[in-house]
Amino acid sequence: MITFETSPERYCHWKLEFTEKEIAFLTLDVQEDAPLRPGYRLKLNSYDLGVDIELADAVQRLRFEHPEIKSVVIRSAKNNIFSAGANIFMLGTSDHGFKVNFCKFTNETRLAIEDASHCSSQHFIAACNGTTAGGGYELALACDEILLVEDGNSAVSLPEASLLAVLPGTGGLTRLVDKRKVRRDRADVFCSLAEGIKGPRALEWGLVDAVIPRSRFEAAVLDKARFWAAKDNAAKGPGIALLPLNKRIESDGIEYENVSLSMDRGLRIATLTVNGPGKNQPVNPAELHRAGANFWPLQTFRELDDALLHLRFNEPETGLVILKTRGDLDRVLEIDATLARFSGDWFVNEILLMIKRTLKRLDLSSKTFFALIEPEACFAGTLLELALAADRSYILDSSEVRIAVSPLNGGAFPMSNGLTRIQSRFLDDPDRSAVILAKNTPYTPADAEAAGLVTFAIDEIDFEDDVRVALEERASLSPDALTGMEANLRFAGPETMETKIFGRLSAWQNWIFSRPNATGKNGALTLYGKPDRPSFDWKRT
């Protein structure tokens, strides 16, 4: 079983250091003999999922535990090598689903770096002290600036197409032209050169932001880190320790403190239940900070995030997830009111951003999500986002059931398309979002259906049978078709760099990973590092 919790004292491949005020150093020093699973060696600072789990943890901890940090330098501990990218032998020996989920998680980690820069004023600098290839260059692309050493040998490259017959799997092509705005023809040349592009030309083409002689490289990196740190004068802190999650793993699921995940593997269905807040929740910043990682929304969405990753990687045949909530609807609204009132507090802001990232993780998961809204449910405000994110929602038409919106539904948790889930729901009637958000009393089931906030309101006589039939029908459909259908339907509206990255991963890379030219017996990815040359099917499709 793959687990996603770690902490700096347990890191094997990264070192998180604080040697200068307001500046952190994340140093990549991949241990060759410590892969996530046996069967390959992590040479040349190449990485696997285990390396990226540590990076994701470090990025998250910097935001919560070290809010005073304003500049983060990502560097390598190895001479003449920044990173060779994702480990090819790991990819070559992994099954199709793992490859796609690995790329998806890595993309989400890169986006968390960009989110930290845009929303938390923690700016990242890639100090590329040598070869920066494939996923290593994609990591650099996620940073605010890329500094490349000039030594006559060091180059940046995206060699996947020419060497492996696949695409850069973590957004490299999209960031190249959408984020760095590299000219299309130059990008075409760059992505066709296995050896990459060096020094002055890399700078001229916009592939890096500076080319610096090795004798001045470390000093220049530090100067740049100080420059970024000086751009933000806001005081933040002290930080909040992210405590380990308290969870009990059982054969048929996981029990957290506020979240439970139960599996019915025979039906390929999971039930994910979120418990609402208890009594006596913090109501002011001082109490919030004292509660720290135990504050209900932070603890709950950290647990939910862990459960979603578990479903992706450890339960690949479970295709349908039932979303439920349980608790007091009014207490959820009280929590939302507190978060909205103190959103200017750095800690509250980070909680809201973490909830946003977790909800995006749900949006981007290749599972069907059905929300069941029953008595004792508390789909309100922040938790209503779960129902809005679901592919369908079924509400029991009973006087005991209601849902509610809060101000946080109006923009605190944008989707990858830049819209709220309510805006995405009503593209045909943009004014309806404001009407829905203006309602300050809960919706009855009939009102919720009339407003378009749920898919079906069903009476007590038919609810159980209708839901059972819907679940059985959905679980019987092709998982490939459902993955494609859901990925197309979830992100209506405008396209962003983020939707392009995941759309291309879900479609193009997903398809390429399954093609014989890449992963067949004589495919380029399969034969990488062997004396045999790949054999291609030359038909263009």
N, C-alpha and C positions, 0 to 999 in steps of 0.2 A: 504494500500500500504506500502510495506517495503522500507525504505530509507536507504542509505548506507553512508551518510555523517554525521560526528559527529566531535567533537573536545574535548580536555582535560577538558575544563570547563563544558562540558555537560556529561562527563562520569558518569555513575551510578555504574559501577561494578569494574572499575580499577582506580588506582591512579598512576600518573606518577610524580615521584619526583627526584630532583637533589640535593642531600645533600653532595656530594663529587665530587671533580674535576674529569672529564672524566668518571664518573660512573652514571648510571641512575638506578632507582628502579621502576619496574612495579609491583604494589601490587594488587593482586586479592582479592577483598572483595565483593563477589556477594551478592546483596540484594535479599533476598528470595521473597519479595513481588513485584518485578519489572521485571517480565518476558516480553518478546517481545509481547506476546499475552496472554490473560487470560486462565486459565484452569490448571495451574500447579505452584508449588513453587520451587524456585531454591535453594534447601537445599544443605548444605555441599559443598559450592563453586562449585556446578554443573553449567553448562553453557548452554545457548541456543544461537541462532544466534545473538541476541542483544549483548551478552557478547563478541562474537567473532568479531562483527563489530567494537567494541571499541578497541579490541586488534589489529586488522588490521590497524586501524587508528593510533594507538600509534607507531607501528612498522614503518609505513610510515613517520610519523612526526619526529621520532628520526633520520631518515636518512636525511631529508631535513632541519628541523628546528634546529636540535642539532647534526650537523656533528662532533662536538668536542667530543661527547660521544664515548668511545671505549669499554665499558663494560656495559652490561645490566643485572641486577639481576631480575629474575621473582620469586616472592615470594607470600606468602599468609598472609592475615591479621588475619586469624582465627586460633585459637589454635588447634594443633594436626591434622590439615587437610590442605593439599595442594589443591587438587581438586578431587572431586568424578567423574569428567568427564562430558560428555554430559548428560543433564537431560533426564532420561529415560521416564518420563511421557510426556515430550515434544515430544520425538520421537514416543512414543506409540500413541499419539493423532494426529500426523501429517500425511498428505497424502504421498503417495509413492514418488512423485516427489520432495516434500519439503525435505524429509529425504535425498535423494541422493544429491540434490543441497546444503543442509546444510553441508553434509560431504565433498563435493567438495570445497566449500568456505573455510571450516576449513582447509582442506589440503593445499589450496593455501596460506592461512595465515601462516601455519607452514613452507611452502617452502620459503615464504618471509623472515621469521626469518633466515633460513639457508642461503638465498641469501645475507642478510645483513652481516652475518658473513664472507662468502666467498668473497664477492665483495666490501663491504664497511667497513670492519674491525671493525664492531660493534659485539662483541662477547657476547653470551647469556649464562647465568648460571641459572639453575633451582635449587632453594633453597627449597627442599621438606621437610617441617617442620612437616610432618605427612602423613596420608593416601594419596596415590597418585595412583588413580585408573582410568582405562579406558582412556578416552580422556585427563584426567589430566596427566597421564603418557605419553600419546602421545605428549602432549605439552612439557613435559620434554625431550622427545626423540629428539625434534627439536632443543634443545639447544646444545651448545658446551660441556657442562659438567652438570652432574646430581649429586647433593649433597643430601644425605638422612640422616635425623636425626636418631640416634641410641638411641631408648628409650624402646626397647622390644616390641613395638606395631606397629610402623610405617612400612608399606610395600608398595611395588610397585606391580601393578597388571594390567592385561588385562583380565577382567572377562567376556567379552561379549559372548564368545562361550558357557561357562558353565551356565551363568545366563540368557542370552537373546536369545540364538540361532542365533546370528548374529556375524559378524566379528568386530574387532576394525576398525571403519569406517574412521579414518583419518591417515592411513599409518602406524599404529603401528606394524603390522606383518612385513612389508617390512623394516622399519627402524631397527627393532630388529635384523634381520639377515643380511641385506645388509649394513646398516650404522654401527651398533655396533658389527656386526659379531658374535653374540651370536650363539653358537653351536645349530644345528637343534634339537637335542634330548632334550637339556635343554630348548630351546624355546617351544617345544611341551609340556613339563611338566609345564612350567611357564604359558602358555596360557590356560591350563586346570584347573588351581587352582584359584577358585573364590577369595580365601583369599590372593592370591599373595605370594610374597617372601620377607622376612625381612632381615635387616642388613647384617651380614657377608656373608651369602649365595648370597644375591643380588649383593654384591661386587665381590665375587668369580666368579659368572656366567657372569659378565660384564653388569649387568642390571643397575648399577649406577657406578659412578666414585669415590665416597668416602662415607664412613659412619662415622658420627661424633656425639659424645655425645651432648645432648641438651645443656649442660652447656657451650660448646665451639662452638656451631653451628653458631651463628650470627657472631662471630669474624672470624671463618673459612671462611664463605661466603664472608665477606668483604676482607679478604686476597686474596681469589681466584679472586674476581673482580679486585683488584689492580694488580694482576699478569697478567690477560688478558689485562688490560688497558696499562700496560707497554710494551706489545709486539709490539705496533705500535707507532712510534714517529712522524708520519706525522701530520702536523698541518692543520686543516680544519676549515672553517667558515669565517665570521659569517654565521649563518643559514639563510634560506629563508622561510618566513612564507607561509604556504599553505592556501591561502585565500579560503573562501567558493565559491563553484561554482555558477555562475549566470545562473539559469535555470528557464524555465517557463513550468510547467506541465499542459498539456491540456488533454481533453478526448481522443484524438486520437494520443497522442504522447508527446514528450518532446523537447523543443527548448533550446539548450545551445548557447553559443556565437559562437563556432566553429563547433559544431556537432548538427545534428537534427535527431530525431527518429520519424518516422511516422508509424502508425499502420493501417492495413486493416484487422480487426479481422474477417470479413466475409470470406476472402480468407486465413486467418491464415498466412499473410505475413507482414513483417515489412521492412521498408526502412531506412537504416542507412547511412546518408550522412556526410562526413567530408569535411569542407571547408579549403582550403589551406591558407598559411600565407599571410598577407597583406604587404604593402610596409614598408620600413624603419625598418627592423628587426635588432636586435642587431648583431654586427659583431666582438665584442671582449669581453673578460671575464668581464671587468668592466660594459659594457652595459648589458651583460647577467645577472649579479647579480642584477643590478638595475631593470631590467624587472621582475625578480623573478618569482612568480607563474603565471604572465601574459605572460611570454615568450611562444610563440605559441606552440612549441612541448609539453611542460609540461602541459599547460592548455588544449590543445586538447586531449591528451591521458588520462588525468584525467577525462575529460568529456566522452570520449569513454569508459573508464573503468566503469564509473557510469552507462552508457547506457547499457552495456553488462550485468551488474548485475541486472538492472531493467528488462531486457528481460528474464533472467533466472528465477527470483523469482516472478515477477508480471505479466508476459505474458506467462504462461506455455503452452497455446494452439497455440501460434505462433511458427511454426516450421521452417519457411524459412525467412532468412534475406538477403535482397539485399544490397550489399555494393556499395556505390557510393562516388566519390570525386568531388570537384568543386573548380577550382582555377587555378593559374598560375604554370605550371609544373616547370619552371625555378626557381621560388622563393622557391619551395620545395627543389630543388637541392642546392640552395644557403644556406638554413638552414642546410642541411645535411653536406655541406662542412664546415660550421662553427662548427658544433658538432664534426665532425671528426678532425678538426684542433686543437680544444681545449679539446679533450677527456681526457686529463690528469688533467683538472680542476675538483675538487671534485663535483661541482654543475652540470657540464655537464655530468660527469660520472653517477650521480644519475638520471639525466633525461633519459639517454640511458638505464639504468637499469629499470626504471619505464616503458618505452616504451616496453622493452623486456617482463616484467611481464604482461602488458596489452595484448600484442599480444598472449602470452600463454593463457591468460584468454579466448581469442577468440578461439584459437585452442581447448580448453577443454570444450567449451560450446556445449550442446546437441541441437544445431540448425544447419540446413543447411545454408551455406553461398554461395551465388552466387555474383560475382563481375560483374558489368556492366560498361564497359569503353566506354564512349560516348564523344561527343564534350564538351569542357570546363572541362573535367576531368583532374586530376593532380596526377595520379598514378605514382609517381616517388620516388625512394629511399625509405625513411621511409614509405611513403604511398603506395608504390608498395607492401610492405609486406602484406597489407590487401588483395590485389589481389592474392598474392602467398599463403596466408593462406586460401583462399576461396576453397570450394569444386569444383567449376567450375568458369571460367571467360569467358565472352563474350565481344569481342571488335568490335565496329563498324568499318568496313573497309572504312575509309574516310580519306582524306588528312588533316582533321582538328583534327584527333585523333592520339596520340602517348603516349608511356610510356617510362620510363628511369630508369636505375639503378644508384646507387651511391656507394661509398666505404662502406657505412653502411650496404648494403645488403650482404657484405662479411663476417660478423661475429659478428656484434654488437647485433643481436637479435636472438640468438640460440633458437631452439624449445626445448621441453622437452626431445627429443632424443639426444640432444647435437649437432645436425647439423643445418646449416642454412636452410631456406626454399628452397633456390635454390639447395643446396646439396641434400636435401630430395627429391626434384623434379626429380633429374637426377642421381639416384642411379646406373642406368645402364651405365652411362658415366660420371665418376667423374671429368674428365678434362673439361667438358663443363662449369662448374661453373666459372672457371678462364676465359674462352673465353667470357662468357656473361658479367662478371664484368669488363673486359678490354675495352668494348665498351663505349666510352665517348660521344657518341651522342645518341639522342633518337631513339627508335624503332618505325617504322611505323607498322600499324596493320599486314601487310603481313609478315614483318620481325619478329614481336613478335610471330606470329603463327609458323613460320618456326623455330624459336629458341626454341620453346616449353614453352614460358612464359605465354601464354594464351591457353585456351581450343579451342575456335573457333573465327575466324575472319569472320564476316558476312557482306555482302553488305547491302547498305541502303534499297534496295527493300525488303529483307527478314528479316532484323534485328528484327523489332518489333514483327512480327509473330513468328519467331523462339524462341525469348525470352519468349513470352507469353505462347507458348506451353510448353516450358521447365519448366516454373514456375508452370503452372497448373498441369503438370504431377508429378512434385516433391511433390507438396502440397497434392496430392492424395494418396501417398504411406504411408504405416504403419510407424508411428513415432518410434515404437520400433525397427523395422528392420533398419530404417535409423540411429538411434542412434548407433546401433551395427555396421553397415556398416561404418559409418564415423569414429567412434573410431578406427576401425581396419585399415582404409586406411590412416588416417592422420599422423600416426607415423611409417612410414616405416623406415627400417634401424636398427641401434643398439638399444638395450634396455638399459635403465638406471633405477636407483632407482625411478626417477620421472615417467617414463612411466609405470613402474610396479605398482606404487601406483595408478595411475589413470586408468590403464587398469583393475586392480583388482576391483577398485571401480565401474567402468562402467559395468563390467561383473559379477564377483562373488557376490559383495555386492548388486548390483542392483537386481540380481536374488534372493538372500537370503531375501532381504527386501520384496519381493513379495510372498514368500513361506508361506504356512499356519503354518509351524513349528515355524516361527518367528512372523508373523503378522496376522495369521488367528484368528478365534474366540477363539480358545484354544491355541494360540501360546504363546511362552515364553515372547516375548516383550509385547504382549497385556495383559498378566496376571501378569506382574511384579508388585509387591506390593500388590497383592490380595491373599486371602487364597487358591485359586484353583491352582493346579499344571498343567503345560502344558501337552498337549497330542500330541505326535509326530507321523507323518507318517514315519515309520522306514525304508522305502525303500531308499537305497543310489542311487543317480543319478549322 
